């Protein structure tokens, strides 16, 4: 599935949630979509758990 089709499906799901469930349902569907995206990337091997907890060296160098 291409990213355009995935984006279309995600947009339609958010649209239906917003129309039928209101703003709260829209936010819930969007948050669960982001969580699902991150979990999917993690399971595909594109992300590692250490990337979320490791401090960036560039940030420390700019602060000084």
Backbone as CSV, one residue per row, in Angstrom:
resi,resn,N_x,N_y,N_z,CA_x,CA_y,CA_z,C_x,C_y,C_z
1,UNK,0.861,-1.171,0.000,0.000,0.000,0.000,0.904,1.231,0.000
2,UNK,0.623,2.157,-0.882,1.429,3.372,-0.948,1.081,4.314,0.211
3,UNK,1.977,5.236,0.451,1.760,6.198,1.530,0.574,7.113,1.221
4,UNK,0.306,7.366,-0.057,-0.837,8.209,-0.424,-2.152,7.518,-0.055
5,UNK,-2.241,6.220,-0.309,-3.456,5.480,0.034,-3.602,5.390,1.553
6,UNK,-2.496,5.166,2.250,-2.542,5.111,3.716,-2.990,6.459,4.286
7,UNK,-2.485,7.552,3.715,-2.897,8.876,4.153,-4.364,9.151,3.866
8,UNK,-4.826,8.684,2.715,-6.241,8.830,2.369,-7.122,8.086,3.366
9,UNK,-6.770,6.858,3.680,-7.545,6.074,4.643,-7.528,6.701,6.036
10,UNK,-6.371,7.187,6.445,-6.279,7.834,7.755,-7.126,9.107,7.786
11,UNK,-7.092,9.888,6.727,-7.903,11.097,6.664,-9.388,10.806,6.681
12,UNK,-9.782,9.749,5.974,-11.192,9.377,5.980,-11.629,8.897,7.360
13,UNK,-10.788,8.127,8.023,-11.128,7.651,9.369,-11.265,8.827,10.332
14,UNK,-10.359,9.794,10.244,-10.450,10.976,11.108,-11.689,11.806,10.772
15,UNK,-12.006,11.897,9.492,-13.202,12.634,9.093,-14.474,12.005,9.623
16,UNK,-14.593,10.679,9.499,-15.766,9.992,10.039,-15.851,10.128,11.554
17,UNK,-14.700,10.011,12.230,-14.699,10.138,13.689,-15.126,11.542,14.103
18,UNK,-14.627,12.546,13.405,-15.003,13.915,13.726,-16.458,14.220,13.439
19,UNK,-16.981,13.669,12.351,-18.364,13.948,11.971,-19.359,13.245,12.892
20,UNK,-19.128,11.966,13.135,-20.091,11.183,13.908,-19.840,11.223,15.413
21,UNK,-18.610,11.411,15.834,-18.308,11.333,17.256,-17.937,12.646,17.908
22,UNK,-17.731,13.677,17.134,-17.352,14.968,17.692,-15.847,15.099,17.827
23,UNK,-15.460,16.184,18.456,-14.034,16.505,18.570,-13.290,15.501,19.438
24,UNK,-13.910,15.009,20.493,-13.255,14.033,21.369,-12.907,12.748,20.636
25,UNK,-13.820,12.274,19.817,-13.552,11.068,19.028,-12.452,11.334,17.999
26,UNK,-12.455,12.535,17.420,-11.411,12.914,16.463,-10.039,12.846,17.116
27,UNK,-9.907,13.429,18.300,-8.622,13.427,19.007,-8.221,12.009,19.397
28,UNK,-9.170,11.205,19.853,-8.877,9.824,20.238,-8.384,9.013,19.042
29,UNK,-9.052,9.133,17.898,-8.635,8.401,16.702,-7.264,8.882,16.238
30,UNK,-7.018,10.170,16.287,-5.713,10.699,15.882,-4.600,10.191,16.808
31,UNK,-4.835,10.191,18.118,-3.826,9.719,19.070,-3.552,8.229,18.892
32,UNK,-4.601,7.444,18.720,-4.404,6.011,18.508,-3.721,5.737,17.168
33,UNK,-3.978,6.564,16.186,-3.285,6.423,14.907,-1.799,6.684,15.029
34,UNK,-1.424,7.692,15.807,-0.003,7.988,16.023,0.662,6.851,16.783
35,UNK,-0.001,6.338,17.807,0.554,5.215,18.572,0.716,3.989,17.668
36,UNK,-0.281,3.711,16.850,-0.186,2.589,15.926,0.930,2.762,14.911
37,UNK,1.129,3.991,14.437,2.208,4.269,13.502,3.569,4.003,14.132
38,UNK,3.759,4.475,15.353,5.041,4.284,16.045,5.281,2.801,16.320
39,UNK,4.261,2.083,16.764,4.404,0.644,17.012,4.710,-0.092,15.712
40,UNK,4.045,0.278,14.638,4.308,-0.342,13.343,5.726,-0.109,12.872
41,UNK,6.225,1.107,13.028,7.619,1.403,12.650,8.588,0.620,13.513
42,UNK,8.260,0.474,14.802,9.109,-0.291,15.716,9.141,-1.762,15.302
43,UNK,7.986,-2.334,14.965,7.926,-3.740,14.573,8.575,-3.990,13.215
44,UNK,8.570,-2.997,12.336,9.246,-3.123,11.048,10.759,-3.039,11.186
45,UNK,11.233,-2.551,12.321,12.663,-2.415,12.537,13.206,-1.055,12.165
46,UNK,12.333,-0.102,11.861,12.777,1.242,11.499,13.128,2.085,12.721
47,UNK,12.615,1.725,13.866,12.899,2.442,15.122,13.462,1.470,16.141
48,UNK,14.265,1.993,17.044,14.760,1.217,18.166,14.308,1.900,19.447
49,UNK,14.065,1.105,20.480,13.566,1.667,21.735,14.553,2.656,22.340
50,UNK,15.838,2.451,22.151,16.851,3.353,22.700,16.828,4.736,22.098
51,UNK,16.255,4.890,20.904,16.197,6.206,20.273,15.286,7.171,21.023
52,UNK,14.341,6.645,21.781,13.435,7.512,22.533,14.037,7.992,23.840
53,UNK,15.023,7.286,24.370,15.554,7.591,25.695,16.983,8.104,25.677
54,UNK,17.671,8.064,24.544,19.055,8.493,24.448,19.098,10.006,24.239
55,UNK,19.893,10.726,25.037,19.995,12.174,24.814,20.778,12.463,23.536
56,UNK,20.395,13.512,22.871,21.091,13.906,21.648,22.319,14.715,22.013
57,UNK,23.437,14.389,21.429,24.668,15.109,21.727,24.637,16.512,21.137
58,UNK,23.952,16.698,20.012,23.871,18.025,19.401,23.176,19.021,20.324
59,UNK,22.139,18.577,21.024,21.395,19.458,21.908,22.272,19.915,23.062
60,UNK,23.043,19.018,23.619,23.915,19.397,24.742,24.995,20.365,24.292
61,UNK,25.515,20.190,23.087,26.565,21.058,22.601,26.039,22.478,22.352
62,UNK,24.796,22.622,21.908,24.230,23.945,21.647,23.890,24.696,22.924
63,UNK,23.595,23.973,24.003,23.210,24.635,25.253,24.373,25.338,25.911
64,UNK,25.576,24.893,25.673,26.748,25.467,26.362,27.188,26.757,25.765
